[in-house]
Amino acid sequence: MAGKDFADQFEDEEVLFVFRKHPVVMRKGLILGLLPVVLGTATVFIKPTYQMLGIGFLSGVVVGALIMLPFWITWHFSVFIVTDKRLIQVTQKGFFHKSVIDMGLNQIQMVNYQVAGMQETLLGFGTIMMQTFVGDLVIHEVAHPAKIQKQLLEILREQGVAASPYSEPHELEIEENEE
């Protein structure tokens, strides 16, 4: 193995794919970040000059970017890493709060997805639901949930841990003891 792809990766572990939530999770930050831009350009009504428009616009963009930054950090650094051994959910909230859920692939029993509503259908995001031995793991606002579910099921099948309806049935061999 050439190197580690993430800090907690084991030496004999291979990252199969990484996914994250849809960028739509940043919509609140985008709206709040655009307000200073609008207010900054509204200063042109006080003093109608190009200089005032430029200063107001640039000031609004800088303040808007600062408002948007925590939302972007939360989205960008919150990832789901699927390796050949486990599923790791890293959730970043703001600058200083990070939580990690680490689950072995053999704990996953079922993977389903749901796309509900016009917004989710048009923008291509939905919810992934995983049933595990310890409870349900629900991941909201995932980009391309059907594709993610298919990849997860293929990995589970390749690793031999999926109870998939598509797998071939195994015959149970019973040996009779003759005494």
Secondary structure, 3 states (H helix, E strand, C coil): CCCCCCCCCCCCCCEEEEEEECHHHHHHHHHHHHHHHHHHHHHHHCCCCHHHHHHHHHHHHHHHHHHHHHHHHHHHCCEEEEECCEEEEEEEECCCEEEEEEEEHHHEEEEEEECCCHHHHHHCEEEEEEEECCEEEEEEEEECHHHHHHHHHHHHHHHCCCCCCCCCCCCCCCCCCCC
